[in-house]
Amino acid sequence: MLKANPVTGQTVTLLYVPASMQLPAHFHPGTVIVYTVQGSWRYLEDDWVSKPGDMVYEPAGSKHTPQAVGDEDVVTFNIVEGTLDYIGENGEILARDNWETFLKRYHEHCAAEGIEPIDVTKF
């Protein structure tokens, strides 16, 4: 968690994904920008692969299933506007993340690891 904006709902994060791991299918009501720092990944629904240095723009209303490709762990820099809705096989929302749930998870991680959290909502 790098930044959480309680006014706009935007989150800025670094995401680590182990090699070959598939993430849950999800839907973004808002836009998303993903910059690939390390490793390669793709959406199961498409035939392209994002590699280090690539930037992927996800328009509002996007639905996809990301998957790490190859033997290298993946690190991405992400700017998400609004919620992240995890969806089931029939398109139903199973769970929802937003700036508040990400912030809560960040504080729980810091507490578990004995790390002093910084105020990622401060501008």
Rosetta blueprint (number, residue, H / E / L):
1 M L
2 L L
3 K E
4 A E
5 N L
6 P L
7 V L
8 T L
9 G L
10 Q L
11 T E
12 V E
13 T E
14 L E
15 L E
16 Y E
17 V E
18 P L
19 A L
20 S L
21 M L
22 Q E
23 L L
24 P L
25 A L
26 H E
27 F E
28 H E
29 P L
30 G L
31 T L
32 V E
33 I E
34 V E
35 Y E
36 T E
37 V E
38 Q E
39 G L
40 S E
41 W E
42 R E
43 Y E
44 L L
45 E L
46 D L
47 D L
48 W L
49 V L
50 S E
51 K L
52 P L
53 G L
54 D L
55 M E
56 V E
57 Y E
58 E E
59 P L
60 A L
61 G L
62 S E
63 K E
64 H E
65 T L
66 P E
67 Q E
68 A E
69 V E
70 G L
71 D L
72 E L
73 D L
74 V E
75 V E
76 T E
77 F E
78 N E
79 I E
80 V E
81 E L
82 G L
83 T L
84 L E
85 D E
86 Y E
87 I E
88 G L
89 E L
90 N L
91 G L
92 E L
93 I E
94 L E
95 A E
96 R E
97 D E
98 N L
99 W H
100 E H
101 T H
102 F H
103 L H
104 K H
105 R H
106 Y H
107 H H
108 E H
109 H H
110 C H
111 A H
112 A H
113 E H
114 G L
115 I L
116 E L
117 P L
118 I L
119 D L
120 V L
121 T L
122 K L
123 F L
